[in-house]
Amino acid sequence: MNETKNVAAPLPAIAGARVLEIGCFDGAFLGLFENCALFGSEPNPMGRVAAERLGATVVPRYFAAADFP
């Protein structure tokens, strides 16, 4: 039987830090950060919705056209 397990753990970050991921798709990497403001750029609507459910603010464009706070 081939089993997989989640080896990802929350990443240490300064509380209140802002984290930006370019091409965040579903926000899996952003979801590793706790107590941070999460931002992403993702033109794919399916991925964007998933990242937003994790609490990320996602700009629905390619990075070159995106404006971030």
N, C-alpha and C positions, 0 to 999 in steps of 0.2 A: 504494500500500500504506500502510495506517495502522499505524504502529508506536508502541508505548509503551515507555518505559524507566523504571526505578526511579530517581527523583530524591531519594529519602530517604537521608539519611546519619545515622550515630549522632549523637545530641544531646549536647552537653557537659553534664556533670553532676558533682557532687561524688561521688567514690567513696564507696560506702556509703550514699548518700542513699536515702530511701524515696520512691517515686513511686506515686501513686494516680490511677487513671483511673476515673471514674464512667461506666458504660455502655461497658465496654472491648471488648465483643463478642469478636473473635478476637485481640485484643492487638497489633494492627499498630502502634499508636502506642507502646505500652509496649515493644515490641521495639526501638525506636530508642534506648533508654537502655542504656548499658553499665555494668557494675560497680555496679548499683543493686539494691535490693530492690524488686520489682515487685508491686503490689497492684491489684486491680480489683474492680468490682462488675458482675455480668452475670447476669440471670435466665435468659437463653436458654442451654439446655444445649449446643447445638452450638457456639456462640461461646465459651462458658466452657471447654470441652474444648480448643479451639484455643489459647486464651490460656494455659491451664495447660501446654500443650506447650512454650510459649516460656519457661516457668519462673516465670510469675506465680502468686501466690496469689490465687485468685478466690473471692469470696463469692457464692453462688448466689441472691442476693435483690436486690430493689431497694435503692437506697442508704439510704432512710429506715429500713429494717429491718436494716441491716448493721452488724456490729461489726468494726472493724479493729484490728490490733495497734499 
